[in-house]
Amino acid sequence: MSTTATTTSKMISQTISTLYSILSTIPPSQYCQSFFLFAAAAVSAIAVLPSDLKQILVDYGARASSPKPSNNAVLSWLSTLTKHTQVPHSWFAIFYVVSVAWSVFWLGQFLSGGQVIKFIAEQEVEYGGNGKGMGSVQVLAGWAMMFLQGARRTCEHLFVVRASSTSTMWVVHWVLGLGFYLGVGVGVGVGGADAILNRRTLELSREEMVKLGVAVPVFFYAWANQYKSHKHLAGLKKYSLPTEGLFRWFVCAHYTCECLLYLSMAVATAPEGVWFNRTLVCALAFVVVNLGVTASGTRRWYEEKFGKGAVEGRWNMIPFVF
């Protein structure tokens, strides 16, 4: 082997070793936060692309349409790629089944002192994550909220939502969604790493009671109204305009509820001295950006189909803001 090849091999080996050393000392919460923020940034970047390119990468379900033929080689290649990497829209249900199973897994790990949750909690504490100041009840409340949300959405997909057999979405959307639910399950637990390792009792401090007292009613309000919104959408004639319940004020009322759900979880699992769980705030940022892009597309689609004034006076998703 030549001297140049040997030197290059050593450099690669040293680079890999250095990268591994850095990555192995990052707390789990920062991995989750980085994933959520990277995904949000990617969606934001796609949202400002030219309309033809954005249509190929973003639109799915009822809003999707066949891209117009293009002489642009990049557009043609992307159109072909996305066309051959579609998955059924009904695969959304897998998110919620995984979410339920994930919540049950972490609960079992917590109650039994399992090695997986212990290892993650140790990594969080050892490498300076935000695993202190969150009580055991908050950890359990976070998983319970995720379980209830996942269970309800699973039931909706089985008995309420009528997924079209021809509707599809790009597999990248599906992978991002799956990663999101896996990350949130971990994100709830790592915030209470100290409580997990020290087997803290189920006593509640006054601060924890206040946070749960605020978060739990908001969660159930959003939880119930999202069900009503999905039921209303499922009961509409094909491609009709929703008008009942929160849809009187929001173009995508079910997205408003989704944001409230994760906002309430961020408050419920906030460490001592702060009002929000940093990891779940990052998850909420992804939810807002991802659903915000879709909500904007939905508004345009309604205006094209039903006229400019069809949704006039309604917010897309967030009152007074968007």
Secondary structure, DSSP 4 states (H G I P E B T S, - for coil): --HHHHHHHHHHHHHHHHHHHHHTTS-HHHHHHHHHHHHHHHHHHHHTS-HHHHHHHT--GGG--PPPP-S-HHHHHHHHHHHTTEEEGGGHHHHHHHHHHHHHHHHHHHHHT-HHHHHHHHHHHHTT-S-SS--HHHHHHHHHHHHHHHHHHHHHHHHT----SS-EEEHHHHHHHHHHHHHHHHHHHHTTHHHHHTT--S---HHHHHHHHHHHHHHHHHHHHHHHHHHHHHHSPTTPPP-SGGGGTBTTHHHHHHHHHHHHHHHHTPPTT-SS-HHHHHHHHHHHHHHHHHHHHHHHHHHHHH-TTTTTT-BSSSTTT-
